Amino acid sequence: MSHYDPTLKALIETVPGDWLTLLERNQPRRGRRPRVEAIDADISTISGAADKVLLVRDRPNWLLHVEFHAGHDGAEQPSKYHARNSILGDRHQLGVQTLVVVLKQDADSPAFSGTFERSVVGHPNSRNGFTFEVCRVWQLDPEWLLRGCAGILPLVPISAVTDEGVPAIIQQMQQRMDQLRLKKSDADTLWTATNILMGLRFSGEFAAHLLRGVRGMKESTTYQAIVEEGRAEGREEGRAALRLAVRDLCEPRLGPPDTGTLAALEAITDIDRLRDLIRRASSAATWHDLLGSSPTPAPRRRKRR
């Protein structure tokens, strides 16, 4: 999910218990709210890392495994969620409930049906799978979000609100945060997340215009850290896209690159160099011809004496 990952992780860590409301939004309200804390989500030795894992101190304790989705690879995800759910349960010896938060409509997929199952054809006893809860943010009632907990308020502008209604919604968010009497650092984190998540639906200029009067957001250390990480990830994504473009242009004529050629291409980090490769892709006779030459420098003008 790119630079939205650190945003959402920081948001959950600020008020972890508030995210239970998304899981239980269609269930009767419980009298006692359990204590919730974020725990280590790293299971990289087997299956990467879950987006966020929360320990719910209930009777008995259990884990809330949260995954955010905003990409176009939804069909591939439930099998990964299944693996992470199983590994987390085995690692912590606790029951695990998986919540998938789909952040925008064009990232939705039929695979997000709430169930995942595998089986061997002809062997009915081989079935294995799990169920998971799906929350589609653009379907959430903004008024329900506004009445709820602070931690989920940044989802309001990308919920079921019209474009025309967003300015008024931002004002209502400000009023709600004032009612909740949040610490300045927590309010800064919530507005930071609001700003960045609005990029899923609106232009950066529009979001900046609406949030211009929000106090303290630009000074937030969370904001600065998230923006810098987002920029770094964005630059790397741009390089990866340019490398892929080089391969798409060259492979039909030159064939797939061998291991050494692929390593040389992956080692190129200069964006101007990658763009030059794209410009010369149609005239290169071999991969070595393409990668072995550097961009032609612009001629220097002689200084007049």
C-alpha positions as CSV (number, residue, x, y, z in Angstrom):
1,M,0.0,0.0,0.0
2,S,2.9,2.2,-0.3
3,H,3.2,5.4,1.8
4,Y,-0.3,4.8,3.3
5,D,1.2,2.0,5.4
6,P,3.2,4.1,7.9
7,T,0.2,6.5,8.1
8,L,-2.3,3.8,9.2
9,K,0.2,2.0,11.5
10,A,0.9,5.3,13.3
11,L,-2.8,5.9,13.5
12,I,-3.6,2.5,15.1
13,E,-0.7,2.9,17.5
14,T,-2.1,6.2,18.7
15,V,-5.5,4.8,19.7
16,P,-5.5,1.0,19.2
17,G,-8.7,0.2,21.0
18,D,-10.8,2.4,18.7
19,W,-10.3,0.0,15.8
20,L,-12.5,-2.6,17.5
21,T,-15.5,-0.5,16.5
22,L,-14.9,-1.3,12.8
23,L,-14.9,-5.0,13.6
24,E,-18.0,-4.7,15.8
25,R,-20.0,-2.1,13.9
26,N,-22.7,-4.5,13.0
27,Q,-22.8,-6.2,16.4
28,P,-24.6,-5.3,19.6
29,R,-22.7,-2.9,21.8
30,R,-20.8,-4.6,24.6
31,G,-21.0,-3.2,28.1
32,R,-17.4,-3.4,28.9
33,R,-14.7,-2.3,26.5
34,P,-11.5,-4.4,26.8
35,R,-8.1,-3.0,26.9
36,V,-6.3,-3.2,23.6
37,E,-2.6,-2.8,22.7
38,A,-0.5,-3.0,19.6
39,I,2.0,-5.9,19.5
40,D,4.8,-7.1,17.2
41,A,3.3,-7.9,13.7
42,D,6.5,-9.3,12.2
43,I,6.3,-12.8,10.9
44,S,8.8,-12.2,8.2
45,T,10.6,-15.5,8.6
46,I,7.5,-17.1,7.0
47,S,5.0,-14.7,5.5
48,G,6.2,-11.1,5.7
49,A,4.5,-8.8,8.2
50,A,0.8,-8.2,8.9
51,D,-0.2,-4.6,8.7
52,K,-1.1,-4.4,12.4
53,V,-1.8,-6.9,15.2
54,L,-3.7,-5.8,18.3
55,L,-3.8,-7.8,21.6
56,V,-7.4,-7.6,23.0
57,R,-7.2,-8.2,26.7
58,D,-10.6,-9.9,27.1
59,R,-11.9,-13.1,28.7
60,P,-10.2,-14.9,27.0
61,N,-7.5,-12.7,25.3
62,W,-7.5,-12.7,21.5
63,L,-5.8,-11.0,18.6
64,L,-7.2,-8.6,16.1
65,H,-5.2,-8.9,12.8
66,V,-5.8,-5.8,10.7
67,E,-4.9,-5.6,7.0
68,F,-5.4,-2.4,4.9
69,H,-5.9,-2.7,1.1
70,A,-5.7,0.0,-1.5
71,G,-4.1,-1.8,-4.5
72,H,-5.2,-3.8,-7.5
73,D,-4.1,-7.2,-6.4
74,G,-7.1,-8.1,-4.2
75,A,-7.5,-11.6,-5.7
76,E,-4.1,-12.6,-4.3
77,Q,-4.6,-11.3,-0.8
78,P,-7.0,-13.7,1.1
79,S,-4.5,-16.6,0.8
80,K,-1.8,-14.3,2.4
81,Y,-4.2,-13.2,5.1
82,H,-5.0,-16.9,5.8
83,A,-1.3,-17.7,6.2
84,R,-0.7,-14.7,8.5
85,N,-3.8,-15.5,10.6
86,S,-2.6,-19.1,11.1
87,I,1.0,-18.1,11.9
88,L,-0.1,-15.4,14.4
89,G,-2.4,-17.9,16.1
90,D,0.3,-20.5,16.4
91,R,3.0,-18.0,17.5
92,H,0.8,-16.4,20.3
93,Q,-1.4,-19.4,21.1
94,L,-4.5,-17.2,20.8
95,G,-7.6,-17.0,18.7
96,V,-7.2,-14.5,15.8
97,Q,-9.8,-12.4,14.0
98,T,-8.8,-10.9,10.7
99,L,-10.2,-7.5,9.7
100,V,-9.6,-6.3,6.1
101,V,-10.1,-2.6,5.6
102,V,-10.5,-1.8,1.9
103,L,-9.8,1.9,1.5
104,K,-11.1,2.7,-1.9
105,Q,-13.7,1.3,-4.3
106,D,-11.4,0.5,-7.3
107,A,-9.3,-1.7,-4.9
108,D,-12.3,-3.9,-4.1
109,S,-12.3,-7.5,-5.3
110,P,-14.7,-10.5,-5.4
111,A,-12.1,-12.3,-3.4
112,F,-13.0,-10.1,-0.4
113,S,-16.1,-12.2,0.2
114,G,-15.3,-12.9,3.9
115,T,-14.3,-16.5,3.4
116,F,-11.3,-18.3,2.0
117,E,-11.0,-22.0,1.3
118,R,-8.6,-24.5,-0.3
119,S,-9.2,-28.2,-0.9
120,V,-8.0,-31.1,-3.0
121,V,-10.5,-32.1,-5.7
122,G,-12.2,-35.4,-4.8
123,H,-11.1,-35.2,-1.2
124,P,-13.8,-33.4,0.8
125,N,-11.9,-33.8,4.1
126,S,-9.0,-31.8,2.7
127,R,-10.7,-28.5,3.0
128,N,-9.0,-25.8,5.0
129,G,-9.6,-22.1,5.2
130,F,-10.9,-19.3,7.4
131,T,-13.4,-16.4,7.6
132,F,-12.5,-12.7,7.8
133,E,-14.4,-9.5,8.3
134,V,-14.3,-6.9,5.5
135,C,-14.9,-3.2,6.0
136,R,-15.3,-1.1,2.8
137,V,-14.5,2.4,3.9
138,W,-16.4,4.2,1.1
139,Q,-19.6,2.5,2.3
140,L,-19.3,3.7,6.0
141,D,-21.8,6.2,7.2
142,P,-19.8,9.4,7.9
143,E,-22.3,10.4,10.7
144,W,-21.6,7.0,12.4
145,L,-17.9,7.7,12.2
146,L,-18.3,11.2,13.6
147,R,-20.2,9.8,16.6
148,G,-17.6,7.2,17.2
149,C,-14.1,7.0,18.5
150,A,-11.3,9.4,17.7
151,G,-9.0,6.8,16.1
152,I,-11.3,6.2,13.1
153,L,-12.1,9.9,12.4
154,P,-9.5,10.2,9.6
155,L,-11.7,7.7,7.6
156,V,-14.5,10.2,7.4
157,P,-13.5,12.2,4.3
158,I,-13.1,8.9,2.3
159,S,-16.4,7.4,3.6
160,A,-19.8,7.7,2.0
161,V,-19.7,11.4,1.8
162,T,-20.2,13.4,-1.4
163,D,-17.4,15.6,-2.7
164,E,-19.6,18.7,-2.0
165,G,-20.1,17.6,1.6
166,V,-16.4,17.2,2.4
167,P,-15.7,20.8,3.5
168,A,-18.6,20.6,6.1
169,I,-17.4,17.2,7.2
170,I,-13.9,18.6,7.9
171,Q,-15.5,21.2,10.2
172,Q,-17.5,18.5,12.0
173,M,-14.4,16.5,12.5
174,Q,-12.8,19.5,14.1
175,Q,-15.8,19.9,16.4
176,R,-15.7,16.3,17.3
177,M,-12.0,16.3,18.2
178,D,-12.6,19.4,20.4
179,Q,-15.4,17.5,22.2
180,L,-13.1,14.5,22.8
181,R,-10.5,16.9,24.3
182,L,-7.6,15.0,22.7
183,K,-4.0,15.6,23.5
184,K,-2.3,17.9,21.0
185,S,0.1,15.2,19.8
186,D,-2.9,12.8,19.2
187,A,-4.9,15.4,17.4
188,D,-1.8,16.2,15.2
189,T,-1.5,12.5,14.3
190,L,-5.2,12.2,13.4
191,W,-5.1,15.3,11.1
192,T,-1.9,14.0,9.6
193,A,-3.6,10.7,8.8
194,T,-6.6,12.6,7.4
195,N,-4.5,14.6,5.1
196,I,-2.6,11.6,3.7
197,L,-5.7,9.3,3.4
198,M,-7.5,12.0,1.5
199,G,-5.0,11.4,-1.2
200,L,-6.8,8.1,-2.0
201,R,-9.7,10.2,-3.3
202,F,-8.7,13.8,-3.8
203,S,-5.8,15.8,-5.2
204,G,-3.2,17.0,-2.8
205,E,-4.0,20.6,-3.6
206,F,-7.7,20.0,-2.7
207,A,-6.8,18.3,0.6
208,A,-4.3,21.0,1.5
209,H,-6.9,23.7,0.8
210,L,-9.5,22.0,3.1
211,L,-7.0,21.4,5.9
212,R,-5.3,24.8,5.7
213,G,-6.8,25.9,9.0
214,V,-6.0,22.8,10.9
215,R,-3.7,23.6,13.8
216,G,-0.4,22.0,14.3
217,M,-0.5,19.5,11.5
218,K,2.6,20.7,9.7
219,E,4.6,20.8,12.9
220,S,3.7,17.2,13.8
221,T,6.7,14.9,14.1
222,T,4.5,12.1,12.9
223,Y,3.5,14.1,9.9
224,Q,7.2,14.8,9.0
225,A,8.2,11.2,9.4
226,I,5.3,9.8,7.4
227,V,5.8,12.3,4.6
228,E,9.5,11.6,4.4
229,E,8.9,7.8,4.3
230,G,6.2,8.3,1.7
231,R,8.6,10.3,-0.5
232,A,11.3,7.6,-0.2
233,E,8.9,4.8,-1.1
234,G,7.4,6.9,-3.9
235,R,10.9,7.5,-5.4
236,E,11.6,3.7,-5.3
237,E,8.3,2.9,-6.8
238,G,9.1,5.4,-9.6
239,R,12.4,3.7,-10.2
240,A,10.8,0.2,-10.3
241,A,8.2,1.4,-12.8
242,L,11.0,2.8,-15.1
243,R,12.9,-0.5,-14.9
244,L,9.8,-2.4,-15.8
245,A,9.2,0.0,-18.8
246,V,12.8,-0.8,-20.0
247,R,12.1,-4.5,-19.9
248,D,8.7,-4.2,-21.6
249,L,10.2,-2.2,-24.4
250,C,13.3,-4.4,-24.9
251,E,12.3,-8.0,-24.2
252,P,10.2,-8.5,-27.4
253,R,13.4,-7.7,-29.4
254,L,16.3,-8.7,-27.2
255,G,14.7,-11.5,-25.2
256,P,14.5,-11.8,-21.4
257,P,17.6,-10.4,-19.6
258,D,19.9,-13.0,-18.0
259,T,20.7,-12.9,-14.3
260,G,23.7,-10.6,-14.7
261,T,21.8,-8.2,-16.9
262,L,18.8,-8.1,-14.6
263,A,21.1,-7.4,-11.6
264,A,22.8,-4.6,-13.6
265,L,19.4,-3.1,-14.4
266,E,18.2,-3.4,-10.8
267,A,21.4,-1.6,-9.6
268,I,20.5,1.5,-11.6
269,T,19.0,4.0,-9.2
270,D,19.5,7.3,-11.1
271,I,16.1,8.3,-12.6
272,D,17.7,10.2,-15.5
273,R,19.7,7.2,-16.4
274,L,16.6,5.0,-16.5
275,R,14.8,7.5,-18.6
276,D,17.7,7.5,-21.0
277,L,17.5,3.7,-21.3
278,I,13.8,4.0,-22.3
279,R,14.7,6.6,-25.0
280,R,17.4,4.3,-26.4
281,A,15.5,1.0,-26.0
282,S,14.3,0.9,-29.7
283,S,17.8,1.3,-31.1
284,A,19.8,-1.0,-28.9
285,A,21.1,-4.1,-30.6
286,T,21.7,-6.1,-27.3
287,W,21.2,-5.7,-23.6
288,H,24.9,-5.0,-23.3
289,D,24.7,-2.3,-25.9
290,L,21.9,-0.7,-23.9
291,L,23.3,-1.0,-20.4
292,G,27.0,-0.7,-21.2
293,S,26.7,2.9,-22.4
294,S,25.9,5.9,-20.2
295,P,23.7,8.8,-21.2
296,T,25.4,11.2,-23.5
297,P,26.3,14.4,-21.6
298,A,25.1,17.7,-22.9
299,P,27.9,19.7,-24.6
300,R,29.4,22.3,-22.4
301,R,29.5,25.8,-23.7
302,R,32.8,27.4,-23.9
303,K,33.3,30.5,-21.8
304,R,34.2,33.6,-23.7
305,R,37.4,35.1,-22.8
